[in-house]
Amino acid sequence: MKNLKVILILAVSLIICISDAFADNITIYDDRVSGSVGTWANRGTDPGEDQEVEPGMQTGQVWDLEGFFLDGNLLSMVGGYNFEAGYGGYFSGDIFIDDDGDAKYGVSGVSLLNGYDYAIKLDFGEEAYYVFEISSSGTLSDVLSYNSYGSSPWRYTPSEGETSIADGYFGLGDAYYDSQGAHYSITGIDLSFLDAGTIFVSHFTMGCGNDNLMGSGTTQVPEPTTLLLLGFGLVGLAGAGRKFKK
C-alpha cells in the first residue's frame, strides 16, 4: 500500500510540473498601419503592433486594443479600452474566430463576411459568453464609422431559433495603471469547441472600429510526455495493485 501511495504522488507531481505553462502572446499584425514610421499609429517599428490605435481614428489609450493571449485553450484580451463599459458610447463587439485560414482583415477586409466561422458573443451583465457557428441566415454587423471598414465585422446576430454550440463564463480584470494609462482584460474564453491542434485567427473590435485586434494561435493538443507519464503511472499502479493483492 505504501508503494502505491508513492507512485501516485510521483505521477501527479510530474504531470503538474509539465503542464504548468505561461500564456502566449498570439497578437498579429492587423494590416492597418499609417505610412510613416514613428507616428502614434506606428510607434517606431514596421508594422508597429500592437501599441497603436488605427490610422485615421481617435487616438489615445482609451481606444487601444493591445493583445490576444492563449493559455492552453483559454483565450484572453488586454487593452486600454474598457471592454465592459465601452467608451464614448461605443461598446465591445463579439470575438470572431476563423478556423480554416481564409479570414480577410485590415485594408483588404471590406466584406462583412470576411471568412470568419464562429462568433463568441459576450454578455457583460452575466459575464458569460455564447459561441455561434456563423450561418448565412445570421447577420454580421459593420462598425459604425465609414473609415473603419478594415476593422469589420463588429457583431453577429443569430437567426431566429439559432442556438449556441458552446458557452461559459469569462473573467473581467480590474484596471491597472502604468505610464501608458489604464489596462483592462477579459480572460477565460474557452476555445475547446475547436478541434485539437486547430490553427485559428481571432478578431475583435469596438463599435466605432477605432482599433481592432487580431491574433493567431493553435488549440491545445495532448502532450506526448504527459501521455507517456500517464502510461507509466498506470503500469506502476497495476503492478503495485497485484503486489498488494498477493
Secondary structure, 3 states (H helix, E strand, C coil): CHHHHHHHHHHHHHHHHHHCCCCEECECCCCCCCCCCCECCECCCCCCCCCCCCCCCCCCHHHCEEEEEEECCEEEEEECCCCCCCECCECECCEEEECCCCCCCHHHCCCCCCCCCEEEEEECCCCEEEEEECCCCCEEECCCCHHHHHHCCCEEECCCCCCCCEEEECEEEEEEEECCEEEEEEEEEECCCCCCCCEEEEEEEECCCCCEEEEEEECCCCCHHHHHHHHHHHHHHHHHHHHHHC
